[in-house]
Structure formats: C-alpha cells, structure tokens
Amino acid sequence: MNIIALEALTFGLSRLADAAKKNGCTLILLTRDKTVYDYELFRLNTDGIKVIEVDTFCDDAVTDVIRKEKEVAAILSMTDTWSIHCLTINKRFGLPGHNPDVIYLVRDKYRLRNHLYNAGLSDGKSKLVDPARFDRATVAQGINYPCIVKDTAGTGSQNVWIAYGEKELIQILDKASSAVLRGQVTVEPFFSGTLYSLETLSWQGETRVIALTSRIMSPEPFFREEAFSSPVVLDILQSAALQQWITTVFNSIGYDNGFAHTEFMFTESGFEVIEINPRLGGVQIGEALCQSLGINIYESWIEMALGKRPALMDAPLLVLKGIGQIVVYATETGEFSHIEGLDRLTAHPGKPVFYPTAYPGKHINTVDDQRASIGILFAEGSSSETALFNVYAARNKLRVVMKA
C-alpha cells in the first residue's frame, strides 16, 4: 500500500519512511520543491521514499498524480499550509482524514479566538479589520492595548505585529494593507505570560499529552521563535490540570483525531490558547521527542492512516534525556554563504548537531521572522534545562557568514 504525504515538515521524513516500511507501506512525497527536504532525502535509502514534484497548491494537478498511483491508503496532512488542500484531495478520493469543520476552525485565528471566548476558554475576543478599507474613527473602539494584529491564516511568525496604542495600530493596519497575507487581518488581545507548546495525540475522542516544550521568543515588537527545550517536567497537580484543560479545549472545538501542536501561555489567570495547529510541532520538536522518549512517534501517523489505534496512546512515556534547540538566524539580509565553527561542535557537551535549513546562495529578505532561518542547532542533556544550557553554549561557537 502507498501512503501519500502532501508536503511535510522540513525534518522527519526519514522516520516517517521507516514507520511506513514497518507497516508494509511505501511513502510517497508530493512536493513543489524537493530541495526543501534535501537534508532528509540525502539520509534515506533510495527505496525508502518516492518523491514526485508537482504544484501542490494546485488541487487538480495533485489529483492527477494520485490517480496514477495504485493502492493509496491515505493522504497525510502534516503542515498548516497544505491542511485545507489535503481536505479537498481526501474528499475527492473518499479517503479518511481530519474533520473539515475542525480544520477550518483552527486554521482561522479569528474564528478560533472567538469560539474559545464564547465557550469560556479565553479571556479575549478577536476583531476582523480590512486593512485596505477601515474607518480610522471607529477601528480602535473596544480595543485594549497592547494588542496583536495578525494574519488569520498565518504561519512561521509571519505578519504578526504588536500595537501599544491607537496611533501605532493605524500604522500597522496601513502596513498590513500591502503585506502578502494568507487570510484576513484580525486584532486580538496581547496576553501577558510565558509561552509553551503542547504536543498531543488524539484518537477517537481520547487525547493524550505527549510532551510540553518551552519556547523562547525574540524581544518585542517581533515574535521570532529563538529556542526550545523539551520535555518540560511539571509536578503532578500541574500536569493533571494541563491534561484536563487541553481535553476541555479539544472537546469544545471537536478535535478528536491526530497530532496537535498547541501554543499557549501560562498567565496569571490560567492557561490561554495562542493557536492550535493540526500537526506535530515544527522546527525539530518531532525529532526531540523521538530521542527523549526513545520512540519513533512518527509511527502514529502511519497507524492512524491505516485505521489503527496508535501505540503511542498507550505506550509508557519514559524520559531518557532532555533536548534543547536553537534556531540559527542570519543577522542581516543578503545572500547566505556558510556557517563558521561547525568543526568546533565535536567535543562540546550535549553532542550538538546542526540541521541546515538554508543552503549557500539562499537570499535572506528579512530577519524579522522564521524566513531568516539558516538552521537548527540541537543538543541533549540530563534534563530539558541542562540541554538548553548546552545548546546555548554551543551556539556561541557558530557564526553565520553572508556573501560580500
């Protein structure tokens, strides 16, 4: 049987291919640009995965490609960007997948915020604004500052702005009118708290927390993700409260099957959802969990695609080690050349590994968000805290070099 991935996360293909093979399946990757996966594809055996290049934003082109493949058991939706496209393709072939109503809800940050507010699960409401046509006299009515202005279908921390007052809000909306947006523009409260992400797996209405990951963000006014560590260990009462809370949230929105990556804050008034993504976490969160738990969690993707209860729902989650990771960014725009200092990582504590996300010649147009990423530096430790210290120390040895 064939399992088709309609694009994928940048890392994790090798583990996904191993999981497919273990279950007697072949993994087929449909991608519009296979160079995105160069690091993973160079690690795979030639028979581990079949790669087909096609315009994955064109549902008709994707449909034509899939029709030529035999015994297609499922089409995996592993990204935010292609989640809606995957719904369309699955419907055409009558294949199982996510509940469309749920995906449309979580992919619309405006609708999700107001749904949670109306359900008593958020302290703030969201307001849609057309940045090309808004009334300057009334746009700020009912808005408390600071507030967040964001793309309702955004990803990668792109098109997220903070306004500290009405004048700045107007300036941001003017700026948003010329931005390349995936959705609409929404204005919502700025929650003050500590940001984390929660990796969960749901099966037939039952949800299990797999791990908690800490997140370090860049200073305001930007929202660039800088570093992560996992799994964060809470005390028994906090863990139970978190499990109960996320179960209540998922029951409210109807999220009953699949991985989910929920970014949320610990605030003085409780937990507050920032966004819910119908997938595993990005960066190298998937790999971090595989290593820290000693389990190939990607097997759950394949098991669910084949209609099986994922073994991860019942497996003991024994933490073998902590993992810390830092996103290495270019410090200026221009053409990326190379990284200096990689040879100095060999003897460093934590066994640091560098995973490239950019190759020589890539043009960096902005340093404000994840598009400036050059790679991910990874290190381990006896705990998530130790791992984070190890990776920060290792990062000091590296320098991003741009072409003159």
SEDODO-340165 format. One record per residue (C-alpha): residue in one letter; x, y, z negated. Coordinates in steps of 0.001 Angstrom, whole numbers, plus 500000, padded with zeros to 6 digits. Each point is the difference from the previous one (the first is absolute). Example, Ala and Ser with C-alpha at 12.3 -4.5 7.8 and 13.67 -1.06 7.14 Angstrom:
# residues 2
A512300495500492200S501370503440500660
This chain:
# residues 404
M500000500000500000N501023503601500560I499834502833497466I500140503454501603A501361503055498191L498714503235501522E503158501904499093A501419499443496506L501908501659497207T503559500833501037F501401497294497726G498663496556499111L499634498354503412S502549497292499195R498094498983496874L496696500141501885A501407497793502770D501270497501497412A496550499924498415A498332499413503379K502391497158500796K499382498405496579N496275499942500835G500521498552503479C499425503290501820T501948502244502360L500155503715499293I499410502339502943L500880503678499538L498236502502502239T501875503293499955R500323503148502056D503684500326499053K501898496915498878T503097502056499109V498109500993496819Y500535496419498848D503599499584501184Y501358499259496539E497484497210499435L500079498585503521F503781499650499949R499679497875496835L497405497588501412N500617496755501838T498945500316503638D497132497558499412G498795501776496854I497852502637501673K498665500981503397V500116503717500788I497744501619502604E500287503690500802V496681501674500772D498372503347499283T498531499026496639F497967503205499876C498065498758503065D497424497457498834D499298498808503556A503689499323500679V500329498092496727T496863498005500788D501403498982503396V503235498776498415I498237497965497309R497723498332502550K503106498474501596E501041498345496743K498619496619498947E498675498943496599V499995503428498362A498949499424496391A500154503572498739I501182503545500655L501791501550497045S499505503627499027M503146500945498070T500162503784500469D497877503080499382T500513501341503495W498587496965501813S497412498869497429I497055501456501929H501303498601503307C500222496576498369L496346500191499003T499032500624503626I502128497145501349N498804497523497367K496387500815500838R500613499377503704F501386496532499302G497699499121497110L502962499505497690P499948500522496227G501409503176498504H499367502786497547N496516501340499333P499742502940502469D497998502150497575V502760499708497397I502820500797502432Y498212503055501370L499455501190496429V503579499589498717R501486501436503196D498017503215499509K501527501830497031Y497097502472499902R497342497290499792L502000497897497550R500573502874497576N496310500925499935H498920496368499756L502192499546496918Y498758503294498523N496361499024500469A500743496609498409G501549501679496958L503475498754500934S501612503341500863D500023503409498341G500108501917503282K498059500476503235S501281500528503522K498949502682502486L500272499829503800V501313503095501753D500445500588503722P503357501843500149A499173501361503459R496662501482498901F499479500921496380D498475502976498207R502784501716498071A497460501561497644T498503496707498852V502599497267500622A501472500304496493Q496676499861498170G499929497257497376I503702499177500388N502291499890496979Y503746500548500347P502387498463500620C498267497904502662I501090497539502670V499326500439503714K500458496796501967D499209498037503140T497054497691499220A501663497183501975G503608500924499284T502891497670499265G503696500261499132S499483503161497892Q499438501938503222N497722503050500057V499656500364496235W500225503505498526I499518501524496559A498356503398499508Y500491501906496743G497495502730500802E497456501248502541K502521501909502110E502173496915500357L496968497838500790I499120502258502930Q503598499860501256I500032496200499803L496705499676501853D501359502252502738K503052497719500188A497828496866500057S498110501339503021S503066499361502174A501136496763498327V499653496601501696L497391498322497807R498711496425499929G496700501079498444Q498437503127498536V501187502360497274T498828499650496431V500639502094496883E500009498163496687P501256500447496420F503663499719499137F500187497439497202S502771500465497472G501574496722498996T502582497296500678L499678498184503317Y500077496216500345S498848497457502535L498176496775499331E500324496912502191T496949497742499806L498616496958501759S496265499365500300W498215496847501076Q496224499598500207G499387502823497541E502687499018497494T502945502411499617R503405499298498499V502633502598499160I503324498837501461A502288502818498899L500266503623498958T502579502207501743S501336503341498773R500338502791502536I502284503039499954M498887502883502188S501828503040501334P499466503343498238E496966502036501012P498863501275502418F500924496820501933F498762496475499329R502864497935501336E500434496573498402E503544499801498635A500384496835497928F498144496958498640S500526497300497394S498071496828499287P498549498175498297V499262502482497223V499051498082496854L497202501392497818D498845498832496600I497085497576499781L497350502653499326Q501160502243502871S500146497043502397A496494498926499067A498687503551500417L501628500296503413Q498556496654501155Q496521500983498816W500224503438501621I501142498814503435T497362497249499975T497336502637499305V501338502206502808F500045497134502510N496529498850499004S498789503553500574I501370500213503538G499372496345500891Y503650499035500461D499867496233499555N502652498425502250G503649500622500820F503010501860498706A499576503586498864H502526502695499197T498419502545497653E501858503188499145F498749501467496742M500965502261497128F500167499578496269T498314503246498899E499036501231496548S496389499070500767G500783496533501369F500801498361503329E499324502006503172V500067498487503510I502069501949502515E499432497660502929I499216496360500762N501720498255502907P498733496624501316R503460498429500174L503178499286498094G502060502996498977G502431501423502522V503713500762499678Q501365496705498586I497358499328497363G499118496644501559E503623498848499977A500439501318496461L497106497866498775C501277496926501855Q503367500314498294S498815501020496537L497389497207499842G501876497374502019I496945499524502237N499416500669503698I496877502088499460Y499572500309503780E498649496466499955S496761501497498709W499477501829503312I500108496698501877E497950498046497456M497232502612500077A500091500075503804L499389496234499959G497132500345497532K501929498564497046R500049501341496453P503463501581499663A502271498066497651L501149503365498647M496602500446498347D500885497245497523A503813499772500018P501891500986496823L501587503422500459L503356499629498263V502199503072500348L503510498839500903K501491503470500466G499169503622500657I500442501743503353G500755503661500614Q499978501728503369I500765503465501331V498958501399503351V503125501522501566Y499058503150501904A501761502281502410T500739503306498308E499636502034503196T498266499778503338G501876498936503113E501339496767501462F500955497243497565S503510498586500410H500841497511497253I500205499235496267E503300500340498189G500824497925496925L498202496721500719D503296498136499546R500165501276496410L496804498186498982T501635496554499943A501260500025496425H497270502200498521P497747498665497181G496527498922501117K501096498472503338P498833503035502017V498822499423503564F499264502664502608Y497040499461502361P500153502386502985T496865501725501256A501801502242502503Y502693499206502513P502673502286501475G498460502513502348K496655500370498189H498885503633499984I498883501290496604N497393502738500466T499128500614496341V501371499218496549D496692500663498224D498603496453500115Q500755496341500783R500803500748503635A503450501058498763S500691496483498683I503328498481501025G499713496854497935I499144498372496689L502601499209497362F499102497008497879A501510498759496714E499083497585497249G500307499964496221S498827498163496901S496976502317499902S498379502531502314E501645502778497975T503500498519500317A499451499353503701L499000503631500518F503164501219498245N502079497637502143V498503501198503267Y500379503670499074A503662499451499176A500540498145503284R498250502789501951N502733502417498890K502472498115502172L498109500610503246R499954502994502326V497707500523502970V501995501368502941M498295501918502780K501511500558503427A501640503379500445
